[in-house]
Amino acid sequence: MLSPARDPFYAGGKGSKEKAEWFAAIWEREGFERGIHLRRIHYRLVSKEGITKADGTPYENTHKCWTYLTEAACHARYLGLVDPNLMVDRRNPEPYVRALPSHYVETSWKCRPFFWPMPRVNAFLKDGNDWEMPCIYPTGYSYSAHLQPYHLEVWVEKTTMNDVLEPLCDRFCANLVTGAGFLSVTSITSLMERIKEIGKPCRIFYISDFDPSGSYMPFSVSRQIEYWKDYYSIDCNLKVAQLALTQEQVEKYKLPSIPIKESDSRKENFKKAYGQDATELDALEAQFPGELGRLVREELEKYFDFELENAYEEAYKEALEVIREWKEKHLTQYEEELQKFNEEKRRVVQKYEKVLQEIQEKCEVELEHYGEPLEKLRHAIEDELNKARHNNEIDLPPLPEPNVAGDEDDVWIYDSSRDYLEQLEVYKALMPNGKEIEWA
């Protein structure tokens, strides 16, 4: 879980505020711009003489000062002193993005513009087309995977599983976010921007090692999401679940364990909570190839409507039939008259096609008297189309609603529909040593 030094809900206290203001002042004075990495800021500071921290002590090229800088940067963004999107995360790869915004298109119908030009006598007269009735067709029935009801993301603390996870994310139009250890503030704010733009309920499935750090990672992400949700005014439902690697899975598959480093500050709490050593995620794939993919696939399937594409196709066919019936009812009366004009046109064309150059003007004169009645006929058809649109005479079928299994049986570490106190109780119940933590 996030320590008070990094937890956004602790931002604003005396110590964190001093660090935040110090970082904001450094940012402004040094003229840092969008796209800079925090490590670069660190080396800029250590390369200059006289740079001090908020307490007046020298800022040096040490791990302690680096930690101070990262905490100060976090709190400056939490408090809105520095735009959270200005810094980039070069430690972790770019997200493997497959989920994009789906732009809703209302169902409607259109009519291609139609004109009935008089034929001209030329070498290609035989290839001239007949005058045809207008083509009316439905719109808005094109299926895309981005129309699925949920925005899905898979987060994993390492990149060694990309060959397993990327094809699944392609299949289910899900995003894959990988990182080296705990994901950064930049990763979270990027997620918030994606969710806000897409505007659908979001389900995030976290995958990490079963070790002191991995057991806290989904809680850390949840806590960050809980904070930034209001900052970005996210009003769609968000949930986070730990998909792997859990203690139950370690025991079920009898996976081998590895000793926890003595230097790991979370070792004592982990051993107290689980009573065993750590297990790496790679052990599952090594001993049971394809099992991780199966676990991920089964979870994503709950939020993916496999029949939606067929439903869109059926709705399109139904819309075509609705339009066909309307045309038959309202436009058939004009087809016979138009056919007569076509027959007369063919008679005139055939009569003059052998003497193209000589009778050019005669042909045009003979056809000219069709112009006015033909135009009246065209306007009559256009009036029918306009009346149909104005009176909503063509009642197209609605778009199909997605049908998914849902998430009633899943254990969600974070659920944005909970209030703050309810969410704290869930953290305490699910997180290792959660009941002993003093929460903000």
N, C-alpha and C positions, 0 to 999 in steps of 0.2 A: 504494500500500500504506500501511497505518498507520505513522506515525512512532513511534519509541519513546515519545514523549510521550503517544500515544493507544492504542498497542497494549496490549491487556489482559494479554498474556503478559509484559509488562515491569512490570506493577503489583507493588508491594511493594518496589521499590528505594528508596533513601534519598530522592531528589528527589520521586518520585511519591508516596511514603508521606506526606511532609510536606505536599504539596498536598492529598492526600486527607483527612488529619486536619484541615487548616485548613478545608476545605469542610464537613466533617461538623460541626465546631464552629460554623461560621457558620450552618449549617442549623438546629442545635438552638437556638442563642442567639436567632435571629430568629424562630423558631417557624413556619417555612415548612410548608405542608400540601400534601397530595396535589393534583395538578392544576396546580401552578405551572409557569410556563415559565422557562427559564434566563435569558432576556433580562430578565425582570422582576426576577429576583434581582440581576442586574447593576445595574439602575437603583436598586434598593433600597440597594445597597452604596455607589454613588457619591453618593447623596443624603444620606448620613450622614457626619458628621465623625469622623475618627480611625480609619477602617477601614484596616487594613494587611494585606498578604499575609503568607505564612508567614515570609518573610525579614525582615519588619519594615518594608518599604518601603510607601509609601501605595498604596492601591487607588484608581485614578483612571478617569475616563471616556475610556479610550484603547483602541485595538485590541489593544495588547499585554496590557493587563489583562483584556480580554474573552477573549483566547486563553488566558490563565492560568486564568481561571474555568472555561472549558469543559474544559480538561485536568484541572483539579482535580475537577470534577464527574464526569468519566469515571472517574478512578481511585478516587474515593470509592465509586462504584457497583461497580467491579471488585472492590474489597477488602471489599465488603459493609458498609461504614460507613453507607451510605444506601441504602434500598430502591430498586432500579433502576426500579421502576414508578411512583414517586411524581411524577416530572416528566413533562410533556407536551411534544410536539413540535408547535409552532404554525407552524414554518417549512414543513413538508411537509403535504400534504393527508392526510386520513384514508384508510386503505386501502380499496379497492373490494372488499369482502369478498363472495364468493359461495360459498366452500368452508366448510362447517360440519360439526360432528361428526355422524357417522352412528351412531345408536344401534342396535346389533345386536338384532334381534328373533328369538328362537328359533322355528322352525317348530312349529306345534302345531295343534290343532283345538278348536273350541268347540261347545257346544250352547246355543242360546238357551233360556232358561227356558220351559217350556210348561205351561199349565194348561188343564183341561177344565171350565169352569164350566157349571153347569146353565142352560139357557135360561129366561128369564122371559117371561111373557106380557105383551107391551106393544105399543105401536103399531108398533114396528120389528122385530117378531118375524121377518118374512120376510127381513130383512137379516142375521140371525144367521149366523155362520160355522160350518162343520162342525168337528168335532174333527179335528185334523190330526196327523200324525206329526211328531216333533221335527225342527227344521232344524239340521243339522250342517254346519259350514263350516271350511275351513282358514284359519289366520292366519300372518302373518309373511312373506308373499310380495309385499308392496308394494314396488315399485322406487322408488328415489330416486337422483338423480345423486350424492348424498353417499355412496352405497355403492360408488362407483368405487374402485379399489385404491390410487390415489395422491392425495396432497395436492399440488396444483399452484399455483405462484405465479409471476407475471411481475413483475419489478422493472425500473423504467425511471427514468432520472435526470431526466426532464422530463414535463410534462403535455400537451405538444403532440400526443402520439400517442393520447390517450385515446379519440378517436372511432374509431380503428382497433382498439384493444386491448380496450375494454370489451365490445363484442359477442362477441369471441372468448372472453373470460373468462366471460361468461354461458353461452356454448355448452358450454364444457368444465368448468364449475363450478370455475373457478380464481380466485385472488385477484390483484388488481392493486395494486401498491405503487409510487407515484410520489414523486419528491422533487426538490428543487433541489440538485443536486450530490450529495455524499456523504451517504448515509443515516445517521441518528442512532442512538445507543445505544437510544433509545426505540423506534425502528423495529425494531431487532433483538430487543429483549426482548419486544415485542408479538408478533413472529413466533414466538418460543420458546413463548409462552403458547398461541398458536393450535395449534402443532404438538403440544404436550403434551396439549391437550384433544382434538384430533382423533385422534392416535395412529396415523397412517398414515405410510408412507414419503413423504418430501417431496422434490420436485424444484423448484428455483428457477432460473429463466431470466432472466439479467440483460441489459438493453439499455441502451447508453450511447453517447455520441459517441466517435468514434475520435480522441481527443486525449489530452494528457498526464494529465488527471484521469480521463477515462472509461476509459482502459486499466487504471487501478488500482482502479476502483470494485468490480468483482466480487471482486477479491482482498481488498479491505478488508472487504466483507460476509462473505466466507468466513472470514476470520481472526476476526471477531467471533462468527460462528456457532460456530466451533470452540471458542471460549472459553466462551460462554454455554450450550452444549449440556450440559456437565457441571453447571453451576450449576443448571439447570432439570431435571436428571436425565432428559434425553431419551434414550430407548433405541431409537427407530425410526431408520431410515437416512435421512440427509439428504445431498443433493448440490446443488452449484451449478455452473452452466455459463454461459459468455458466449455469448449468442445473436446479438447484434449490438451495435455495428458493429465488425467485425474488419478487419484489413488485407487479408485475402483477399477480403472482400466489396467493399471499396473498389476493389481492382484489378479484380475481376470485373465490376463495374457501371460502372467508369471514372467514379467520382464526383469532383466538383471538391473541391479542398482550399482551406483558408484558413490564413493565417499564424498562427503561435502567438505569443501575447503575450510580449514580452521579459521581463515581470515574472513569468511563470510559472516557478516554481522547478523544475518537472519537465520543462521544455522540453529540456534537454540530454540527459537520459536517454531521453526519447521519440525524439528525432532519432537518437540513437545506436542505439536498438533497431530503429527502423523506417526510418530514412533518408528521411523525408518529413514534410510538414506535416499538419495536422489536417483532419478531415472531420466535418461535423455529421450527425447521424442524420436530420434533416429533409431532407437532400439525397437520400436514398434514396427517400423517399415522394414528393418533388417530381418526380424524374426517372422513377421507376418506381412509379406509384400502385398500391397493393394488394400490393406485393412484401413489405413488412414483415409484413403480415397473413398472407401465404402462409407466410413463414418461421416465424412463431409457430404458426400452425395446424398445419403439418407436424410441429413438435416436440411440441405438446400431444397430437396424435393418437396418438403412440406410447404414451401412458400412459392412454388412454381406451378402454374396451371398448364399442364401439357396439352390440354384440349383447347386452349384459348386460340391458337392459330387456326384450328379447324372451325372453331366457332365463328371467327371472323370471315372465313371463306364461305361458310353457310349463310351468314348474314348478308354477304355480298351477293350470293346467288338469289337470296330472297329479295334483295333490293332490285336486282335485275328483273325479276319476275313482276314486282310491283310496277316498275316503269313500263315493262312490256304490256301489262294489262291496261295501264293508263293510255298508252299510245294506241292500243287497239280500240279503246272506247272513244277517244277524243280525236285521233288523227286519221283513222281509217277512212272517214268520210271524204278526206281530201285526196287520198291516194288514186282513186279512179280518175279524177280530174287531172291530176299530175301525169298519170300514165297516158292520157289522151294527148297532152302536150308533148310528151316524149315521142309518141308515135308520129305526131305531126312533124316534129323536129327531124326524126329519122327519114321521113318521107321527103322533106325538103333537102336534107343533106344528100340523100341518095340521088335525088334528081339532078343535083348540080356538081357532084363530085368529079365527073369526067371533064368538066369544062371550068376548072377552078378559077383561072385568071379572068376569063371572059364574063362570068356571071357573078363575080364578087358582090358588086353593088346590088344586082337584082335579088340575090339571096338575102342580103341584109334587109332590103326593103320588105321582102315577103315575110321575114321573121319579125320585123319591127312591131307589127300589130299585136304580137303575143306579149310584148313587154309589159303593157299596162295591166292586162288581166293576170298575167303571171305574178306581177308585183303585188296585186291585190290578194292573190292566193297565198303568197308568202307572208304578207302581213296578217292574214287570217290565222295562219298557223302560229305565227309569233304571238298573236293575241291569246290564243289558246294556252301557249306556254306561259305567258305572263300571268294570265288568270289562274293557272294551276299553281304558280309560285305564290301569288298574292293570297289565294284562298287556301293554301296548304292542301291542295287536292291530292298530291302524291305523298302519302303517309308512309315513309320509309321505316323499316324495322330499326329498333335501337341497337347500339353496339352491345355485344355480349359482356356480361360481368365475369371477371376472373373467379375461379373456384379453387381455393387452396385448403390444405388440411388445417392450417392455423398452428397456434403455439400454446394451447392450454396445458399440455403436459410437460413443457420445457421449464427448466429451472433457470431463471434469468437473474444474473448478478445485478444488472441495472435495468430499470423500467421507468421511462420518463413519465408514466402516468401516476407513479407514486409521489406522495409529498415528501418533503425533506426528511422528516422524522421516520416515516415508514421505510425510506431508503436506507437510513442509518441502521435500522433494525435488521434489514436483510444483509448489509455488510457484516454486521456483528455475528449473524447466524452462519454465514457462509465462509467468511474469511478466516484463515488460520490466525488464531489468537485475537480475533476481532473483538471479543467482549472485553479484552484487557486494554484496548486502545482508547485513549481520551480523544473523542471526536470533536471537531469544531462545530 
